Amino acid sequence: MSDSKTTGLDEIRLYAERHGLKGLPEAQFARLAELATTVREAGLAIPRMPSEEIEPAHLFTVAPIRGLK
């Protein structure tokens, strides 16, 4: 999607701090920023329903777990 946004390292540092991850190495902050972009792109690709009253039940199926009776 063209609506992709790169998460800045400052945003990632604030996010990590809010979740108790202080003092991480810079390489880990950079990796978190990469992952944030990947997760955002994946989230944008999920089809959205036009209304919250319309549930996407037809999009999901649940297969039975083998061996359980």
N, C-alpha and C positions, 0 to 999 in steps of 0.2 A: 504494500500500500504506500501511497505517496505521503500519507499523513504521519510518517515515521519521525520520531524525535529522539535525539541522543540525550541521554541523561548525563548531566555533568557530574564531575567528581565531587564537587561541593555538595550537591544534592545527595549523592551516595553516602558521603561522610555523615551528613545529618541523619539520613535514614538509618545507617548502621548505629549511630550513637543513640537514636531513639529506641533501638532494639538491643541495647547493651553491648554492642560490639565496638568498644573503644580500643584504639591502639593497634589496629590491624596494619600489616605491611602495605605499602602503596600498591604492590602488585595485586593484592586481594581487593583493594578498592577498585582498581581498574577492571578486574574480572567481574566484580559486582555490577559495574556500569555496563559491561558487555551483556551480562545476563539480563539486566533490566531492559535493555533494548530488545533482546530476543523475546522476552516474555511479553513486552508491549506489542510487538509485531504479531505474536501468536494470538493475543487477546483481540486485536483488531480484526483478525481473520475469522473469528467466531461469528456465525450469523446471529443477528439480533432480531427479536420479535418486535413488530411494530407497536405492540401494546403490552404492558405488564400483565394484563388479564389473559393474554394468549400464552399458554405454556408451550414450551418446545418439546413436549413429550414424544411427538412423532420423530424427533431427531435421535432419540436415544433408545437403545435396547439393552436388556440385561440378559446375559446368557446364564443358564443354570450352572452351578458349580458341580463338577463331576465328582461322584463318590458320595455326595450327600443325599440322604433320603428324607 
